Amino acid sequence: QVQLVESGGGLVQPGGSLRLSCAASKIIFSTYIMGWYRQAPGKQREKVAVITSGGRTNYADSVKGRFTISRDNAKKTVYLQMDTLQTEDTAVYYCNAYFRAEYDYWGQGIQVTVSS
């Protein structure tokens, strides 16, 4: 069974940093588009950042210049470095692995809270 396990979330003050990790198993990781999404209370899930199998990246406008997505194919892990965090970044963050429609997997989600 495919598993995506997120780690690295928690509570941080505004202006601080966190690094999320997502370790994948039972997929050919290097062939998947990997992404981070988030859902804040009362809002729809939104894309934060994605990285293709070739390493191309795409970010939501709200996080450009502050967040960096990267991947380590040998470790089957995708990362999200989050700097200059703002209270509006508070959400549950989800890892996604996408190959095509029938191969679209989600992690269980991890809480990130930005608060003083």
Biopython code that builds the backbone (N, CA, C, O; Angstrom):
import numpy as np
from Bio.PDB.StructureBuilder import StructureBuilder

atoms = [
    (1, "GLN", "N", (0.851, -1.191, 0.000)),
    (1, "GLN", "CA", (0.000, 0.000, 0.000)),
    (1, "GLN", "C", (0.884, 1.237, 0.000)),
    (1, "GLN", "O", (1.851, 1.325, 0.757)),
    (2, "VAL", "N", (0.540, 2.198, -0.864)),
    (2, "VAL", "CA", (1.305, 3.432, -0.961)),
    (2, "VAL", "C", (1.146, 4.227, 0.327)),
    (2, "VAL", "O", (0.045, 4.362, 0.860)),
    (3, "GLN", "N", (2.257, 4.746, 0.812)),
    (3, "GLN", "CA", (2.218, 5.603, 1.988)),
    (3, "GLN", "C", (3.002, 6.878, 1.742)),
    (3, "GLN", "O", (4.095, 6.857, 1.178)),
    (4, "LEU", "N", (2.423, 7.986, 2.175)),
    (4, "LEU", "CA", (3.106, 9.274, 2.205)),
    (4, "LEU", "C", (3.040, 9.751, 3.651)),
    (4, "LEU", "O", (1.955, 9.971, 4.188)),
    (5, "VAL", "N", (4.185, 9.909, 4.269)),
    (5, "VAL", "CA", (4.228, 10.256, 5.685)),
    (5, "VAL", "C", (4.904, 11.608, 5.861)),
    (5, "VAL", "O", (6.094, 11.772, 5.593)),
    (6, "GLU", "N", (4.105, 12.580, 6.325)),
    (6, "GLU", "CA", (4.621, 13.934, 6.536)),
    (6, "GLU", "C", (5.209, 14.082, 7.935)),
    (6, "GLU", "O", (4.778, 13.419, 8.879)),
    (7, "SER", "N", (6.188, 14.951, 8.050)),
    (7, "SER", "CA", (6.773, 15.273, 9.346)),
    (7, "SER", "C", (7.314, 16.687, 9.302)),
    (7, "SER", "O", (7.486, 17.269, 8.231)),
    (8, "GLY", "N", (7.583, 17.239, 10.494)),
    (8, "GLY", "CA", (8.220, 18.548, 10.576)),
    (8, "GLY", "C", (7.304, 19.712, 10.899)),
    (8, "GLY", "O", (7.760, 20.851, 11.001)),
    (9, "GLY", "N", (6.033, 19.442, 11.058)),
    (9, "GLY", "CA", (5.115, 20.528, 11.378)),
    (9, "GLY", "C", (5.229, 20.953, 12.833)),
    (9, "GLY", "O", (6.049, 20.428, 13.586)),
    (10, "GLY", "N", (4.394, 21.913, 13.217)),
    (10, "GLY", "CA", (4.393, 22.357, 14.605)),
    (10, "GLY", "C", (4.009, 23.811, 14.731)),
    (10, "GLY", "O", (3.404, 24.401, 13.836)),
    (11, "LEU", "N", (4.380, 24.375, 15.871)),
    (11, "LEU", "CA", (4.072, 25.763, 16.200)),
    (11, "LEU", "C", (5.330, 26.619, 16.028)),
    (11, "LEU", "O", (6.408, 26.261, 16.502)),
    (12, "VAL", "N", (5.173, 27.744, 15.347)),
    (12, "VAL", "CA", (6.305, 28.646, 15.126)),
    (12, "VAL", "C", (5.804, 30.078, 15.197)),
    (12, "VAL", "O", (4.645, 30.352, 14.886)),
    (13, "GLN", "N", (6.668, 30.984, 15.603)),
    (13, "GLN", "CA", (6.292, 32.395, 15.660)),
    (13, "GLN", "C", (6.344, 33.019, 14.274)),
    (13, "GLN", "O", (7.065, 32.542, 13.397)),
    (14, "PRO", "N", (5.585, 34.078, 14.081)),
    (14, "PRO", "CA", (5.671, 34.800, 12.789)),
    (14, "PRO", "C", (7.108, 35.206, 12.492)),
    (14, "PRO", "O", (7.833, 35.671, 13.371)),
    (15, "GLY", "N", (7.506, 35.022, 11.239)),
    (15, "GLY", "CA", (8.871, 35.296, 10.831)),
    (15, "GLY", "C", (9.789, 34.111, 10.942)),
    (15, "GLY", "O", (10.918, 34.156, 10.453)),
    (16, "GLY", "N", (9.335, 33.054, 11.570)),
    (16, "GLY", "CA", (10.150, 31.865, 11.763)),
    (16, "GLY", "C", (10.142, 30.936, 10.563)),
    (16, "GLY", "O", (9.564, 31.239, 9.519)),
    (17, "SER", "N", (10.799, 29.796, 10.739)),
    (17, "SER", "CA", (10.958, 28.818, 9.662)),
    (17, "SER", "C", (10.598, 27.420, 10.139)),
    (17, "SER", "O", (10.717, 27.088, 11.319)),
    (18, "LEU", "N", (10.157, 26.616, 9.187)),
    (18, "LEU", "CA", (9.931, 25.189, 9.408)),
    (18, "LEU", "C", (10.302, 24.468, 8.123)),
    (18, "LEU", "O", (10.239, 25.044, 7.037)),
    (19, "ARG", "N", (10.688, 23.205, 8.254)),
    (19, "ARG", "CA", (10.898, 22.370, 7.069)),
    (19, "ARG", "C", (10.037, 21.125, 7.191)),
    (19, "ARG", "O", (10.180, 20.334, 8.124)),
    (20, "LEU", "N", (9.141, 20.971, 6.225)),
    (20, "LEU", "CA", (8.318, 19.781, 6.160)),
    (20, "LEU", "C", (9.003, 18.726, 5.297)),
    (20, "LEU", "O", (9.680, 19.042, 4.318)),
    (21, "SER", "N", (8.811, 17.473, 5.681)),
    (21, "SER", "CA", (9.310, 16.352, 4.897)),
    (21, "SER", "C", (8.159, 15.400, 4.609)),
    (21, "SER", "O", (7.218, 15.290, 5.394)),
    (22, "CYS", "N", (8.243, 14.721, 3.485)),
    (22, "CYS", "CA", (7.249, 13.716, 3.124)),
    (22, "CYS", "C", (7.992, 12.530, 2.543)),
    (22, "CYS", "O", (8.588, 12.612, 1.469)),
    (23, "ALA", "N", (7.946, 11.428, 3.272)),
    (23, "ALA", "CA", (8.614, 10.208, 2.828)),
    (23, "ALA", "C", (7.605, 9.285, 2.160)),
    (23, "ALA", "O", (6.552, 8.991, 2.725)),
    (24, "ALA", "N", (7.930, 8.833, 0.964)),
    (24, "ALA", "CA", (7.028, 7.988, 0.182)),
    (24, "ALA", "C", (7.509, 6.551, 0.167)),
    (24, "ALA", "O", (8.706, 6.277, 0.253)),
    (25, "SER", "N", (6.556, 5.640, 0.058)),
    (25, "SER", "CA", (6.895, 4.228, -0.096)),
    (25, "SER", "C", (5.937, 3.583, -1.083)),
    (25, "SER", "O", (4.813, 4.048, -1.272)),
    (26, "LYS", "N", (6.392, 2.518, -1.704)),
    (26, "LYS", "CA", (5.598, 1.709, -2.627)),
    (26, "LYS", "C", (5.226, 2.440, -3.907)),
    (26, "LYS", "O", (4.252, 2.068, -4.561)),
    (27, "ILE", "N", (5.983, 3.481, -4.285)),
    (27, "ILE", "CA", (5.811, 4.110, -5.587)),
    (27, "ILE", "C", (7.175, 4.289, -6.231)),
    (27, "ILE", "O", (8.198, 4.316, -5.546)),
    (28, "ILE", "N", (7.184, 4.410, -7.558)),
    (28, "ILE", "CA", (8.421, 4.739, -8.260)),
    (28, "ILE", "C", (8.569, 6.246, -8.156)),
    (28, "ILE", "O", (8.191, 6.992, -9.060)),
    (29, "PHE", "N", (9.122, 6.671, -7.044)),
    (29, "PHE", "CA", (9.101, 8.075, -6.626)),
    (29, "PHE", "C", (9.601, 9.012, -7.718)),
    (29, "PHE", "O", (9.021, 10.076, -7.933)),
    (30, "SER", "N", (10.653, 8.635, -8.398)),
    (30, "SER", "CA", (11.291, 9.551, -9.349)),
    (30, "SER", "C", (10.401, 9.907, -10.522)),
    (30, "SER", "O", (10.657, 10.890, -11.217)),
    (31, "THR", "N", (9.366, 9.129, -10.750)),
    (31, "THR", "CA", (8.486, 9.388, -11.894)),
    (31, "THR", "C", (7.279, 10.254, -11.544)),
    (31, "THR", "O", (6.528, 10.665, -12.428)),
    (32, "TYR", "N", (7.096, 10.529, -10.261)),
    (32, "TYR", "CA", (5.906, 11.248, -9.810)),
    (32, "TYR", "C", (6.140, 12.746, -9.694)),
    (32, "TYR", "O", (7.230, 13.200, -9.343)),
    (33, "ILE", "N", (5.088, 13.504, -9.997)),
    (33, "ILE", "CA", (5.033, 14.901, -9.607)),
    (33, "ILE", "C", (4.696, 14.920, -8.121)),
    (33, "ILE", "O", (3.720, 14.308, -7.688)),
    (34, "MET", "N", (5.505, 15.622, -7.352)),
    (34, "MET", "CA", (5.275, 15.723, -5.917)),
    (34, "MET", "C", (4.832, 17.144, -5.572)),
    (34, "MET", "O", (5.318, 18.122, -6.141)),
    (35, "GLY", "N", (3.909, 17.229, -4.637)),
    (35, "GLY", "CA", (3.402, 18.548, -4.293)),
    (35, "GLY", "C", (3.041, 18.683, -2.830)),
    (35, "GLY", "O", (2.853, 17.701, -2.111)),
    (36, "TRP", "N", (2.950, 19.925, -2.418)),
    (36, "TRP", "CA", (2.441, 20.278, -1.096)),
    (36, "TRP", "C", (1.196, 21.126, -1.279)),
    (36, "TRP", "O", (1.174, 22.057, -2.085)),
    (37, "TYR", "N", (0.170, 20.795, -0.529)),
    (37, "TYR", "CA", (-1.079, 21.528, -0.516)),
    (37, "TYR", "C", (-1.412, 21.865, 0.930)),
    (37, "TYR", "O", (-0.857, 21.274, 1.856)),
    (38, "ARG", "N", (-2.314, 22.809, 1.118)),
    (38, "ARG", "CA", (-2.701, 23.146, 2.487)),
    (38, "ARG", "C", (-4.179, 23.489, 2.545)),
    (38, "ARG", "O", (-4.788, 23.900, 1.557)),
    (39, "GLN", "N", (-4.730, 23.307, 3.727)),
    (39, "GLN", "CA", (-6.131, 23.642, 3.956)),
    (39, "GLN", "C", (-6.254, 24.318, 5.304)),
    (39, "GLN", "O", (-5.964, 23.726, 6.344)),
    (40, "ALA", "N", (-6.687, 25.566, 5.272)),
    (40, "ALA", "CA", (-6.922, 26.319, 6.494)),
    (40, "ALA", "C", (-8.374, 26.128, 6.922)),
    (40, "ALA", "O", (-9.218, 25.782, 6.096)),
    (41, "PRO", "N", (-8.675, 26.349, 8.199)),
    (41, "PRO", "CA", (-10.052, 26.172, 8.668)),
    (41, "PRO", "C", (-11.037, 27.011, 7.863)),
    (41, "PRO", "O", (-10.833, 28.210, 7.676)),
    (42, "GLY", "N", (-12.102, 26.378, 7.390)),
    (42, "GLY", "CA", (-13.141, 27.079, 6.649)),
    (42, "GLY", "C", (-12.788, 27.402, 5.214)),
    (42, "GLY", "O", (-13.552, 28.078, 4.525)),
    (43, "LYS", "N", (-11.629, 26.924, 4.747)),
    (43, "LYS", "CA", (-11.208, 27.217, 3.378)),
    (43, "LYS", "C", (-10.993, 25.930, 2.595)),
    (43, "LYS", "O", (-10.868, 24.851, 3.172)),
    (44, "GLN", "N", (-10.953, 26.058, 1.282)),
    (44, "GLN", "CA", (-10.683, 24.913, 0.428)),
    (44, "GLN", "C", (-9.188, 24.600, 0.409)),
    (44, "GLN", "O", (-8.345, 25.460, 0.664)),
    (45, "ARG", "N", (-8.892, 23.345, 0.101)),
    (45, "ARG", "CA", (-7.505, 22.953, -0.052)),
    (45, "ARG", "C", (-6.901, 23.690, -1.249)),
    (45, "ARG", "O", (-7.536, 23.814, -2.297)),
    (46, "GLU", "N", (-5.669, 24.178, -1.083)),
    (46, "GLU", "CA", (-5.024, 24.917, -2.159)),
    (46, "GLU", "C", (-3.607, 24.402, -2.383)),
    (46, "GLU", "O", (-2.959, 23.878, -1.477)),
    (47, "LYS", "N", (-3.147, 24.570, -3.624)),
    (47, "LYS", "CA", (-1.796, 24.192, -3.948)),
    (47, "LYS", "C", (-0.824, 25.174, -3.310)),
    (47, "LYS", "O", (-1.051, 26.383, -3.336)),
    (48, "VAL", "N", (0.261, 24.652, -2.736)),
    (48, "VAL", "CA", (1.333, 25.488, -2.210)),
    (48, "VAL", "C", (2.516, 25.469, -3.172)),
    (48, "VAL", "O", (3.005, 26.518, -3.593)),
    (49, "ALA", "N", (2.973, 24.258, -3.517)),
    (49, "ALA", "CA", (4.131, 24.121, -4.394)),
    (49, "ALA", "C", (4.147, 22.718, -4.978)),
    (49, "ALA", "O", (3.723, 21.757, -4.335)),
    (50, "VAL", "N", (4.641, 22.614, -6.206)),
    (50, "VAL", "CA", (4.815, 21.307, -6.830)),
    (50, "VAL", "C", (6.185, 21.243, -7.477)),
    (50, "VAL", "O", (6.777, 22.264, -7.827)),
    (51, "ILE", "N", (6.682, 20.010, -7.631)),
    (51, "ILE", "CA", (7.957, 19.781, -8.296)),
    (51, "ILE", "C", (7.806, 18.570, -9.199)),
    (51, "ILE", "O", (7.346, 17.511, -8.770)),
    (52, "THR", "N", (8.199, 18.738, -10.448)),
    (52, "THR", "CA", (8.046, 17.658, -11.410)),
    (52, "THR", "C", (9.152, 16.626, -11.248)),
    (52, "THR", "O", (10.091, 16.814, -10.474)),
    (53, "SER", "N", (9.025, 15.542, -11.987)),
    (53, "SER", "CA", (10.058, 14.512, -11.953)),
    (53, "SER", "C", (11.384, 15.060, -12.464)),
    (53, "SER", "O", (12.453, 14.571, -12.099)),
    (54, "GLY", "N", (11.302, 16.079, -13.312)),
    (54, "GLY", "CA", (12.512, 16.694, -13.844)),
    (54, "GLY", "C", (13.057, 17.828, -13.003)),
    (54, "GLY", "O", (14.092, 18.413, -13.325)),
    (55, "GLY", "N", (12.353, 18.138, -11.918)),
    (55, "GLY", "CA", (12.844, 19.164, -11.010)),
    (55, "GLY", "C", (12.292, 20.556, -11.224)),
    (55, "GLY", "O", (12.703, 21.495, -10.544)),
    (56, "ARG", "N", (11.361, 20.707, -12.163)),
    (56, "ARG", "CA", (10.753, 22.016, -12.336)),
    (56, "ARG", "C", (9.784, 22.286, -11.192)),
    (56, "ARG", "O", (9.099, 21.381, -10.716)),
    (57, "THR", "N", (9.737, 23.535, -10.760)),
    (57, "THR", "CA", (8.916, 23.897, -9.614)),
    (57, "THR", "C", (7.876, 24.943, -9.975)),
    (57, "THR", "O", (8.034, 25.709, -10.925)),
    (58, "ASN", "N", (6.816, 24.950, -9.195)),
    (58, "ASN", "CA", (5.763, 25.938, -9.358)),
    (58, "ASN", "C", (5.212, 26.256, -7.980)),
    (58, "ASN", "O", (5.010, 25.358, -7.163)),
    (59, "TYR", "N", (4.970, 27.533, -7.722)),
    (59, "TYR", "CA", (4.536, 27.959, -6.396)),
    (59, "TYR", "C", (3.271, 28.794, -6.474)),
    (59, "TYR", "O", (3.014, 29.471, -7.470)),
    (60, "ALA", "N", (2.488, 28.738, -5.412)),
    (60, "ALA", "CA", (1.388, 29.679, -5.256)),
    (60, "ALA", "C", (1.972, 31.071, -5.080)),
    (60, "ALA", "O", (3.042, 31.234, -4.494)),
    (61, "ASP", "N", (1.268, 32.069, -5.586)),
    (61, "ASP", "CA", (1.773, 33.443, -5.485)),
    (61, "ASP", "C", (2.016, 33.841, -4.037)),
    (61, "ASP", "O", (2.941, 34.599, -3.745)),
    (62, "SER", "N", (1.197, 33.338, -3.137)),
    (62, "SER", "CA", (1.273, 33.749, -1.737)),
    (62, "SER", "C", (2.540, 33.262, -1.028)),
    (62, "SER", "O", (2.881, 33.766, 0.042)),
    (63, "VAL", "N", (3.232, 32.295, -1.613)),
    (63, "VAL", "CA", (4.426, 31.751, -0.948)),
    (63, "VAL", "C", (5.704, 31.969, -1.747)),
    (63, "VAL", "O", (6.792, 31.634, -1.277)),
    (64, "LYS", "N", (5.588, 32.522, -2.942)),
    (64, "LYS", "CA", (6.783, 32.742, -3.768)),
    (64, "LYS", "C", (7.800, 33.605, -3.022)),
    (64, "LYS", "O", (7.462, 34.626, -2.424)),
    (65, "GLY", "N", (9.044, 33.165, -3.076)),
    (65, "GLY", "CA", (10.104, 33.902, -2.406)),
    (65, "GLY", "C", (10.263, 33.547, -0.936)),
    (65, "GLY", "O", (11.239, 33.949, -0.302)),
    (66, "ARG", "N", (9.307, 32.793, -0.385)),
    (66, "ARG", "CA", (9.390, 32.418, 1.034)),
    (66, "ARG", "C", (9.530, 30.902, 1.221)),
    (66, "ARG", "O", (10.201, 30.442, 2.145)),
    (67, "PHE", "N", (8.892, 30.138, 0.337)),
    (67, "PHE", "CA", (8.907, 28.678, 0.441)),
    (67, "PHE", "C", (9.741, 28.093, -0.698)),
    (67, "PHE", "O", (9.805, 28.653, -1.792)),
    (68, "THR", "N", (10.377, 26.956, -0.417)),
    (68, "THR", "CA", (11.156, 26.245, -1.425)),
    (68, "THR", "C", (10.841, 24.758, -1.359)),
    (68, "THR", "O", (10.964, 24.132, -0.306)),
    (69, "ILE", "N", (10.432, 24.200, -2.492)),
    (69, "ILE", "CA", (10.180, 22.769, -2.568)),
    (69, "ILE", "C", (11.396, 22.099, -3.207)),
    (69, "ILE", "O", (12.012, 22.647, -4.121)),
    (70, "SER", "N", (11.731, 20.917, -2.716)),
    (70, "SER", "CA", (12.847, 20.152, -3.282)),
    (70, "SER", "C", (12.552, 18.671, -3.098)),
    (70, "SER", "O", (11.658, 18.286, -2.344)),
    (71, "ARG", "N", (13.320, 17.853, -3.799)),
    (71, "ARG", "CA", (13.109, 16.416, -3.693)),
    (71, "ARG", "C", (14.436, 15.690, -3.696)),
    (71, "ARG", "O", (15.415, 16.156, -4.280)),
    (72, "ASP", "N", (14.458, 14.537, -3.033)),
    (72, "ASP", "CA", (15.609, 13.654, -3.026)),
    (72, "ASP", "C", (15.099, 12.294, -3.490)),
    (72, "ASP", "O", (14.491, 11.552, -2.719)),
    (73, "ASN", "N", (15.350, 11.978, -4.750)),
    (73, "ASN", "CA", (14.801, 10.740, -5.305)),
    (73, "ASN", "C", (15.408, 9.500, -4.647)),
    (73, "ASN", "O", (14.737, 8.476, -4.518)),
    (74, "ALA", "N", (16.649, 9.587, -4.240)),
    (74, "ALA", "CA", (17.280, 8.440, -3.586)),
    (74, "ALA", "C", (16.613, 8.123, -2.247)),
    (74, "ALA", "O", (16.512, 6.961, -1.853)),
    (75, "LYS", "N", (16.167, 9.154, -1.562)),
    (75, "LYS", "CA", (15.508, 8.962, -0.264)),
    (75, "LYS", "C", (13.989, 8.893, -0.394)),
    (75, "LYS", "O", (13.283, 8.689, 0.593)),
    (76, "LYS", "N", (13.489, 9.065, -1.627)),
    (76, "LYS", "CA", (12.031, 9.062, -1.843)),
    (76, "LYS", "C", (11.349, 10.068, -0.926)),
    (76, "LYS", "O", (10.338, 9.765, -0.292)),
    (77, "THR", "N", (11.906, 11.244, -0.866)),
    (77, "THR", "CA", (11.413, 12.266, 0.042)),
    (77, "THR", "C", (11.308, 13.604, -0.669)),
    (77, "THR", "O", (12.171, 13.977, -1.464)),
    (78, "VAL", "N", (10.224, 14.321, -0.364)),
    (78, "VAL", "CA", (10.050, 15.690, -0.847)),
    (78, "VAL", "C", (10.023, 16.608, 0.371)),
    (78, "VAL", "O", (9.513, 16.244, 1.430)),
    (79, "TYR", "N", (10.575, 17.792, 0.203)),
    (79, "TYR", "CA", (10.699, 18.742, 1.294)),
    (79, "TYR", "C", (9.989, 20.045, 0.946)),
    (79, "TYR", "O", (9.816, 20.389, -0.223)),
    (80, "LEU", "N", (9.587, 20.752, 1.986)),
    (80, "LEU", "CA", (9.090, 22.104, 1.819)),
    (80, "LEU", "C", (9.755, 22.969, 2.896)),
    (80, "LEU", "O", (9.419, 22.885, 4.077)),
    (81, "GLN", "N", (10.692, 23.789, 2.464)),
    (81, "GLN", "CA", (11.340, 24.742, 3.365)),
    (81, "GLN", "C", (10.478, 25.995, 3.404)),
    (81, "GLN", "O", (10.242, 26.632, 2.377)),
    (82, "MET", "N", (10.014, 26.340, 4.591)),
    (82, "MET", "CA", (9.124, 27.484, 4.751)),
    (82, "MET", "C", (9.817, 28.523, 5.604)),
    (82, "MET", "O", (10.094, 28.286, 6.780)),
    (83, "ASP", "N", (10.095, 29.667, 5.018)),
    (83, "ASP", "CA", (10.749, 30.769, 5.717)),
    (83, "ASP", "C", (9.818, 31.972, 5.801)),
    (83, "ASP", "O", (8.830, 32.067, 5.074)),
    (84, "THR", "N", (10.150, 32.871, 6.687)),
    (84, "THR", "CA", (9.355, 34.084, 6.888)),
    (84, "THR", "C", (7.869, 33.738, 6.998)),
    (84, "THR", "O", (7.024, 34.319, 6.317)),
    (85, "LEU", "N", (7.584, 32.800, 7.851)),
    (85, "LEU", "CA", (6.204, 32.339, 8.001)),
    (85, "LEU", "C", (5.313, 33.442, 8.545)),
    (85, "LEU", "O", (5.726, 34.261, 9.365)),
    (86, "GLN", "N", (4.073, 33.436, 8.060)),
    (86, "GLN", "CA", (3.067, 34.412, 8.446)),
    (86, "GLN", "C", (1.881, 33.681, 9.071)),
    (86, "GLN", "O", (1.696, 32.482, 8.865)),
    (87, "THR", "N", (1.089, 34.417, 9.828)),
    (87, "THR", "CA", (-0.075, 33.782, 10.462)),
    (87, "THR", "C", (-1.004, 33.172, 9.416)),
    (87, "THR", "O", (-1.675, 32.173, 9.675)),
    (88, "GLU", "N", (-1.036, 33.784, 8.230)),
    (88, "GLU", "CA", (-1.907, 33.254, 7.160)),
    (88, "GLU", "C", (-1.433, 31.909, 6.626)),
    (88, "GLU", "O", (-2.161, 31.253, 5.881)),
    (89, "ASP", "N", (-0.229, 31.487, 6.990)),
    (89, "ASP", "CA", (0.267, 30.184, 6.567)),
    (89, "ASP", "C", (-0.230, 29.052, 7.461)),
    (89, "ASP", "O", (0.021, 27.881, 7.180)),
    (90, "THR", "N", (-0.927, 29.396, 8.523)),
    (90, "THR", "CA", (-1.475, 28.380, 9.412)),
    (90, "THR", "C", (-2.479, 27.514, 8.670)),
    (90, "THR", "O", (-3.443, 28.019, 8.097)),
    (91, "ALA", "N", (-2.248, 26.207, 8.684)),
    (91, "ALA", "CA", (-3.097, 25.273, 7.949)),
    (91, "ALA", "C", (-2.615, 23.846, 8.216)),
    (91, "ALA", "O", (-1.567, 23.619, 8.820)),
    (92, "VAL", "N", (-3.412, 22.911, 7.749)),
    (92, "VAL", "CA", (-2.948, 21.528, 7.660)),
    (92, "VAL", "C", (-2.300, 21.366, 6.281)),
    (92, "VAL", "O", (-2.908, 21.682, 5.259)),
    (93, "TYR", "N", (-1.077, 20.878, 6.268)),
    (93, "TYR", "CA", (-0.318, 20.717, 5.025)),
    (93, "TYR", "C", (-0.327, 19.249, 4.613)),
    (93, "TYR", "O", (-0.087, 18.354, 5.424)),
    (94, "TYR", "N", (-0.609, 19.028, 3.334)),
    (94, "TYR", "CA", (-0.717, 17.679, 2.791)),
    (94, "TYR", "C", (0.315, 17.461, 1.690)),
    (94, "TYR", "O", (0.553, 18.332, 0.854)),
    (95, "CYS", "N", (0.906, 16.306, 1.713)),
    (95, "CYS", "CA", (1.813, 15.881, 0.656)),
    (95, "CYS", "C", (1.011, 15.122, -0.400)),
    (95, "CYS", "O", (0.104, 14.356, -0.073)),
    (96, "ASN", "N", (1.353, 15.340, -1.659)),
    (96, "ASN", "CA", (0.664, 14.668, -2.771)),
    (96, "ASN", "C", (1.685, 14.078, -3.734)),
    (96, "ASN", "O", (2.717, 14.680, -4.032)),
    (97, "ALA", "N", (1.363, 12.884, -4.209)),
    (97, "ALA", "CA", (2.150, 12.234, -5.260)),
    (97, "ALA", "C", (1.221, 11.947, -6.425)),
    (97, "ALA", "O", (0.205, 11.271, -6.263)),
    (98, "TYR", "N", (1.570, 12.462, -7.604)),
    (98, "TYR", "CA", (0.685, 12.335, -8.769)),
    (98, "TYR", "C", (1.468, 11.820, -9.954)),
    (98, "TYR", "O", (2.509, 12.364, -10.323)),
    (99, "PHE", "N", (0.930, 10.726, -10.559)),
    (99, "PHE", "CA", (1.495, 10.219, -11.820)),
    (99, "PHE", "C", (0.482, 10.398, -12.947)),
    (99, "PHE", "O", (0.783, 10.982, -13.989)),
    (100, "ARG", "N", (-0.708, 9.890, -12.718)),
    (100, "ARG", "CA", (-1.865, 10.193, -13.546)),
    (100, "ARG", "C", (-3.083, 9.941, -12.681)),
    (100, "ARG", "O", (-2.935, 9.581, -11.513)),
    (101, "ALA", "N", (-4.279, 10.118, -13.213)),
    (101, "ALA", "CA", (-5.483, 10.164, -12.392)),
    (101, "ALA", "C", (-5.613, 8.966, -11.454)),
    (101, "ALA", "O", (-6.008, 9.120, -10.298)),
    (102, "GLU", "N", (-5.285, 7.786, -11.945)),
    (102, "GLU", "CA", (-5.478, 6.608, -11.104)),
    (102, "GLU", "C", (-4.313, 6.362, -10.164)),
    (102, "GLU", "O", (-4.337, 5.430, -9.361)),
    (103, "TYR", "N", (-3.306, 7.192, -10.267)),
    (103, "TYR", "CA", (-2.152, 7.104, -9.367)),
    (103, "TYR", "C", (-1.940, 8.473, -8.733)),
    (103, "TYR", "O", (-0.991, 9.190, -9.050)),
    (104, "ASP", "N", (-2.852, 8.809, -7.828)),
    (104, "ASP", "CA", (-2.897, 10.118, -7.182)),
    (104, "ASP", "C", (-3.064, 9.867, -5.687)),
    (104, "ASP", "O", (-4.126, 9.438, -5.237)),
    (105, "TYR", "N", (-2.003, 10.138, -4.918)),
    (105, "TYR", "CA", (-1.987, 9.747, -3.515)),
    (105, "TYR", "C", (-1.769, 10.951, -2.608)),
    (105, "TYR", "O", (-1.121, 11.930, -2.979)),
    (106, "TRP", "N", (-2.344, 10.845, -1.377)),
    (106, "TRP", "CA", (-2.247, 11.925, -0.402)),
    (106, "TRP", "C", (-1.723, 11.402, 0.931)),
    (106, "TRP", "O", (-1.990, 10.266, 1.322)),
    (107, "GLY", "N", (-0.973, 12.256, 1.615)),
    (107, "GLY", "CA", (-0.594, 11.961, 2.981)),
    (107, "GLY", "C", (-1.728, 12.286, 3.939)),
    (107, "GLY", "O", (-2.785, 12.766, 3.530)),
    (108, "GLN", "N", (-1.497, 12.021, 5.208)),
    (108, "GLN", "CA", (-2.549, 12.212, 6.208)),
    (108, "GLN", "C", (-2.669, 13.667, 6.659)),
    (108, "GLN", "O", (-3.652, 14.046, 7.296)),
    (109, "GLY", "N", (-1.683, 14.464, 6.333)),
    (109, "GLY", "CA", (-1.709, 15.878, 6.704)),
    (109, "GLY", "C", (-0.947, 16.152, 7.990)),
    (109, "GLY", "O", (-0.859, 15.297, 8.871)),
    (110, "ILE", "N", (-0.397, 17.358, 8.086)),
    (110, "ILE", "CA", (0.346, 17.746, 9.279)),
    (110, "ILE", "C", (0.041, 19.212, 9.575)),
    (110, "ILE", "O", (-0.029, 20.042, 8.668)),
    (111, "GLN", "N", (-0.136, 19.513, 10.852)),
    (111, "GLN", "CA", (-0.516, 20.856, 11.256)),
    (111, "GLN", "C", (0.690, 21.782, 11.313)),
    (111, "GLN", "O", (1.736, 21.439, 11.863)),
    (112, "VAL", "N", (0.518, 22.963, 10.732)),
    (112, "VAL", "CA", (1.478, 24.057, 10.873)),
    (112, "VAL", "C", (0.719, 25.245, 11.450)),
    (112, "VAL", "O", (-0.263, 25.708, 10.868)),
    (113, "THR", "N", (1.175, 25.729, 12.586)),
    (113, "THR", "CA", (0.535, 26.863, 13.238)),
    (113, "THR", "C", (1.554, 27.974, 13.415)),
    (113, "THR", "O", (2.612, 27.778, 14.014)),
    (114, "VAL", "N", (1.218, 29.147, 12.882)),
    (114, "VAL", "CA", (2.083, 30.314, 13.005)),
    (114, "VAL", "C", (1.380, 31.302, 13.929)),
    (114, "VAL", "O", (0.345, 31.871, 13.582)),
    (115, "SER", "N", (1.953, 31.493, 15.090)),
    (115, "SER", "CA", (1.295, 32.326, 16.099)),
    (115, "SER", "C", (2.322, 32.833, 17.100)),
    (115, "SER", "O", (3.306, 32.161, 17.408)),
    (116, "SER", "N", (2.067, 34.039, 17.600)),
    (116, "SER", "CA", (2.924, 34.586, 18.646)),
    (116, "SER", "C", (2.375, 34.244, 20.025)),
    (116, "SER", "O", (2.966, 34.623, 21.036)),
]
sb = StructureBuilder()
sb.init_structure("model")
sb.init_model(0)
sb.init_chain("A")
sb.init_seg("    ")
for serial, (resi, resn, name, xyz) in enumerate(atoms, 1):
    if name == "N":
        sb.init_residue(resn, " ", resi, " ")
    sb.init_atom(name, np.array(xyz, "f"), 0.0, 1.0, " ", f" {name:<3s}", serial, name[0])
structure = sb.get_structure()
